[in-house]
Amino acid sequence: MDGNIIRISLYAEKIPGKGEDAAPLCEVYTDHSGLVSVCDGLGGAGSVVYEDAGGIAHTAAYRASRLTNAVIAAYFSAYKKAPARQSCQSLVDDLKGKLTTALQEEAARIETAPSKLRSHLIKRLPTTLAALHFWEEDAASRLYRCCAIWAGDSRGYMLNSSRGLQQLTEDDLKSAGDALDNLINDSPLSNYINADVDFALHHRVISVPLPCVLLVATDGCFGYVPTPIHFEYLLVKHLIASASTQDWQDNLMVDLQDRAGDDISLALVALGWPSFEALKEDFQPRLAGLLQDYIVPFGRLDEKLARLTQEKETCAREKEELRRELWAKYKPTYVYDA
């Protein structure tokens, strides 16, 4: 904990050593600013494998997420020392230029021979990005500002005990579905960072009244729950059930890994609570409301569906057994015997 800022970060590879998510960034600087950021390399568009000088092979997606991560980390580490803050628009323009240069230089370095793949779907060094850069604007009024920066479908969120979980970024998808639709419709991305074609680095600036949680996550974290409500429920449930920040991190990690069919990368900062116990206490009513209004009603139907599914399977087995019994009884007179 840095002052009144609580931090946790989660990272897990579905296949050890092959994860296309980069480890999250979760930085708090001495000037009361900070950064949470995640990158998810795109395994479809970035499926080409490159081998480095040491003979270690990784996909373009793997390399893209880590290089983008490194550029973001270096940029904001230096930016916090700037004598005057630039506008978020100029910040994003500057950052995009640095990302483009770094990715194109890396693509030229690793591509000793052109790829034999000629699909328009293949891109060099493709990755998503979701980053929240935050800073204290007015200590007296307990007001922070946040610049959300993104490309692709990794997400940035704000979470507080009154309004719950709010998505600050917009998924770059070719479909027009909302967050619920996107759980079942696997839409192609309409925009992402890469070394081949121009990309958009979106941003928006918001005021952040304290206390508040700022959170970024890749789709391995929020893409394997029944509804977006359940993602908030997991965050709050494990917060309330944990005895410490480390417990919260560990318990959430176990739950997400049990659910996910993908890499996991998540980072959050909780701003404005004097202690972890105060954070838990503030979210107690929110957890009760989530359970009563959303989780329990959905769970009842889930349980009913499970019972009906079991009954259907039992009925199907009984039907098959009866089918064979009836045939065994009927069969002796069925075949003509002269």
N, C-alpha and C positions, 0 to 999 in steps of 0.2 A: 504494500500500500504506500503510495506517495502522497503525503498529506491526507486529503480527503478523497483521493482517487483510488478506487479499487479496480484491479485488473485481473482478467483471466484470459488464457489463450489455449486453444485445442488444436492438435494436429495429428492426423493418423493417415497412413497410406494403406489402401486396400491390398495392394501387393507391395511388400516391403522393398524399398529401393527403386520402385517403378512408379511411384505416385506422381500424378500430373498436377496436383495442387502443390503450390509452394507453402512453406511454413508461414503462418500469419505474422504480421508486424503488429506490435502492441507497444507503442512508445509514449512516454510522458516526459516532456522536456522541462528544464528548470524555469522557463518563463511562463509556466502555467498553460502551455499548449501541448498538443500531442497528436498522435496518429494511430488509427487502427486500419489495417489493410489486408486484403486477401487476393490471391491470383489463382486461377484455375486454367491450366493448359488444356487446349481442346484436342482430345485424342483422335477425333475423326479427321478434322481439317489438318491436324498436326501429327499424323500417323507415320510420317517419314522418319526413319531412324538414322541418326548421325553418330559416327564414332569419333571420339577425340584422339589426341596424339598418344594417349596412354592405352588405347584400345577399348575404352569404356563406351558402350553404346547407350544412347538415350533417344527418345522420340523428340521431335521438334516441339511438341506440347510441353514435355518435361523441361526442356531448356528455356522455352519462352516464359513460363511462369516464374522461374527462378531469376532469369535476367531482369524481367519487369520488376520483380520484387526488390532486387538489388538497386535498380535505378530509383525506385520510389524511396527506399530507405536512405540512400545517399542524398537525394534531393531534399527531403524534408529535414534531415539531420543538419544540412547546411542552411536551409531556409530559416530555421529557428534562430539563427544567429544574425539574420539580416537586420540592419538598423531601422528599417521601416517596412511595414507590410504592404505588399503590392495587392492589387485587386485580385479576386479569385479568378476572374476571366484571364488576366495576364498570367497568373500562376499556372492555370491549366494549359494555356497556350505554350508556355515555356516548358512545362512538363511533357506535353505531347511531343514537342520537338526533340527533347532529350531521349524519350522512349523510341521515337522513330529512328533517330541516329544510331542508338545502341543496338536496336534489333537489326537494322540493315547492315551494320558493321559485323555483327555476329553471324548473320546469314552468309555474308561474303566469306567470312573466315572458315566456317564449317563446311561450306559447299565446295569441296574440291572438284566435284563432278555434278552436273545437273541431275535432278531426280528423274528416274525413268517413268514416274507416275505423271500422267498428263491430264488429270481431272481438274476442272475448274474449282472443285471443292477443296483441293489440297492447297494449303497456304503455308508459307514459311513462318515459323515461330508464332503460332496463334495462341492467344490467351485472353481470359477475361480479367477484369480488375474491378474491385469495389474498395474505395478508400474514404475514410472520414477524417478530415483534418480539423481539429477543434482548438479553440483558444478562448481565454478569459477576456471578455470585452468590458465588463463592469463588475468589479469585485463587490461594490456596495450593494448592487441590485441582484447579485448572484446570477448574472447572465453570461452565458457562453455563446459563441457563434460556431457554426460548423459548416465547412465546405465539403459536400458530398461529391465524389468524383467516381465515374464508372464507365465501363464498356463491357457489354455482354450481359450474362444473367446471374453473376454473383451479386449479392445484395448488401445494402447498408440499411440499418434500422435505428429507430429511436424507441426506447421503452421506458415508460413511467407507470406509476401505480394508479393513475387516474384514467389515462387513455389507452393503456396497454401498449401493444407492439404496433409500430407504424413504419411502413416501408418508405425510405427516403429516396431510393433509386428506382428506376424504371427498367424492367427487363427488356433487353434489345432482342425481340423475337419477331419472326415474320408473321406469326399469328397475332390476333388481337385479343387473346384470352386474358383473363385476370389471374391473380395468384392461385385461385382454386382450380381454374381450368388447366393451368400450367403443370399441375401435379399429375395429370393423366394424359395431356396432349404434349407429346415430345416435339415441340416446334423447333425448326432450325433457327439459329441466331441470325439476326439481321446486321449485327455490328460487333466487332471485337478487335482487339489490338493484334497487329501482325506486321510482318516485314514486307509484304507484297503490295497491298493496296491501301489507299487512304482510309483512315478510320476516324470515328468521332469519339472524342473524350468528353462525355457529358458532365455537367456539374450543376449544382444548385446550392444556394447559401440559405441557411435557416438559423433562427434564433433558438437557443436551447436554454429554457428556464430550468434552474436546478430545483430539486435533484432529478437526475436523468441518467439512463444507461444508453450509451452509443455502442452499436454492435455491427460487425461485418461478418458475412458467412458465405461460403461456396455452396453450390446446390446439393452437395452431399450431406449438408446439415439440415436443410429445410425441405428437401425433395422426397423424403421417405416417410412423411406423416400423412394422415388422412386429410387434414385441412390445415391452412395457415394458423388457425387457432391452436392446434395441437403443438405447433412449434413454440408459440409463446408459453403454453402450458408446461412444456418440458423445461424451459428456462426458469420459470417461476417455481415449479414444483421442486426442482433440485436445489434451487436457492433456499427455499424454506426448510427443506429436509437436511441441509448441510450445516455442520458446526463451524466451518471456516471457509475462507476463500478457496483454499486448496481442495477441500471436500467438494465444494460446488463444481470446481473444474473437473475433478476426478469422476464424480458421479454423473455429470453431464456427458463426459467423454464415453463412459461405459454404455450409457443409454443410446447415444447417437451411433456408436460403433455397432451395437446390436441391431439397429434398424437399417443402417446405410448399406447400399450396394456400391459405394463410391468412396473416394478419398474425402477426408474431413479437414476443413480449415476454418477456424472461427476465432475472433478476438473481440473483447468488449472492455469498456471502461465504465465504471459507475461513478458519476460525478455528483458531489454535493452531500453525501451521507457521511456523518461523522465516524461511523463504524460499520462493520459488517452486520452486527446485531441490529443496528438502526435500519439498515437496508432491508433485512429480513422482515422486521416488524412493519415497515411501510408497505410491503407487498402481501402481507397476510390477507387483508380484505380482497385484494385482487385475485388471489388464488381461490378463495371461497367463491367469488363471483364466477370465475371461469368454470369451476367444477359444477356449480348449480345451473348455470345458464347454457353451458355448451358441452362440457366433457361428459357429464353423467347422462344427459339425454341421448347423446350420440352413442355412448357406451352401451346403453340399454338395447338399442337397435342392433348394435354390433354383436351383443351376446345372443339376441334373438336369432340373428342370421346364422351364428355359429351353431345354435341348437337345431335350427331347421336344416342346415347343411348336414349335420350329423344324422338327423332323422332321415334325410334323403338318402344318405349313403347306406344306412341300415336297411331302409326299405328296398334299395336296389339290390343289396345282397340277398335279402329274403325272397325277392322276386326271382332272382337267378336260381336260388335253391329250389323254389317251388316249380320253376320251369323244368328243371331237370327231373324232379320227382314225378311230375305229371307225365313227362315223356317216358320215363322208365315204366310207369304204370300202363301207358297206352301202347308202347312199342311192341310188345309180344304179339298183338293181333294186327299190327300195322303192315308188316311185311307178309305178302301172300306166300303161302306154303302149300303147294299142290300135293 
